[in-house]
Structure formats: C-alpha cells, structure tokens
Amino acid sequence: MRLLIIEDDLEAAAYMVKGLKESGYNVDHVADGKEGLYKVAGEEYDAIIVDRMLPGVDGLTIVTTMRSAGNKTPVLILSALGEVDDRVRGLRAGGDDYLTKPYAFAELLARLESLLRRGKETAPVTKLRVADLEMDLISRKVTRADQTVDLQPKEFALLEYLMRHAGHVVTRTMLLENVWDYAFDPQTNVIDVHISRLRQKIDKGFDKPLLQTVRGVGYSLRDSE
C-alpha cells in the first residue's frame, strides 16, 4: 500500500512516516501544499493524509481540487481545528475522514486502515448505532430512543470505542491504551468511574441495559435481545 503524507510539521510528519513504514506501508512525504498537489496529480496512491493548514495551498483546496478532477483516492484530513463546523467543512470538501490534533498514532492507523477497507467508492462512516443508541460522529450528538444523551468528551470517546467494538468484550487494558492512551495501571479506578457515569447516562431509565460488565474480563456494549 502506497501513502502520501502532506504535512508541514516536520517532527509530526517524521513520527507518522516512521510509524506507517513500521506498519508495512510505502510512504511519501511532502511539506507544502503546492508540492502536494503536484504529487497527487502525477502519482497514484492508495490513501492520502493531508494537514488542513499548509503553506502554499491549504489542505481543503487540495482535496477539492482532487475531487473536481475525479480523483477518488481516500483522504484523511488532519487538523487542530476540531469544532463541528470545521469537521463538517472538511468532509464536505471531499475528505473521507477527519482527525483532530493532538491524536494517538494508534487511532490514526486505525482510521487509515478503515479508509483502505472501505475502498474508494464507499462513503465514510459518520454514524454508529447499537440497538436504539445512536452516535453522530460529525455533530458529536448521542441519542437513545430519540432522547439526547449529554456526554463529556472522555465519556464520548469511551462510548465511541465501545460502539465501534459492539458485541465484543473490551478489556480494561484496551480501554486505557485506546481511550486514555497510557499503559495499564491495575490500581487506577478511572475506568470504573467513567463506566459508571456512562451507564447512568445511556442505560438508566431504559428497560434494556446495553452496557454489560463481563466479570473479571472487561465490558461489552451489546443488544441483549
């Protein structure tokens, strides 16, 4: 698989290039928008990772130019701009996914793998659903049975991870590494606290609980029917 990274932060780019090469990808990197457009127009890639704010030509212009030319290569947009309007603008410009900075490399890799699996013709996943629980990844709105569920940012990230792995058991170690991004500490109760808060918000008052504790193993979000 051949990837192009268009990123003017050389330290961040070097980190990405190293990680992606170690993951088995062939990676090219350019540091400005004009050179990025030149690469996109002249060479074939399986996916492109583009920073939104670039010298010369900005990332959204690169994406819109690609799409106008009929180039359907999957694009992951990176940006420090993480408001709903910013993400919507990036997706409407033609981006297939949008990842805000700072980010964990594991998440970038997972999103990239997801883009490559979808193929060039498939629309990006913007909503997750488990039973009557729905999550809109663009507006960051969560509802259950059409009732709005207000979540704090970490609760949202925790629920997103559980929904992406719905029906499977996720361990405490998996949650710490992927939601909190640090090594497992058997003494911490941060997961217990957040799971308890999340359960109160998505299950309390509903006949059918979705968030299950798998004793001695971890947690699972699933439709119990």
QUIZI-V319432 format. One line per field, one symbol per residue. burial: 1 if it has 16 or more other ideal C-beta (glycine too) atoms within 10 Angstrom, else 0. Layout:
burial = ???
This chain:
burial = 001111110001100110010000101011101011101100001111111101001111011011000010111111100000011011101111111100000001001101100000000100010110111010001101000010100011111111111100010101110111000000000010011001101110000001100000011111000
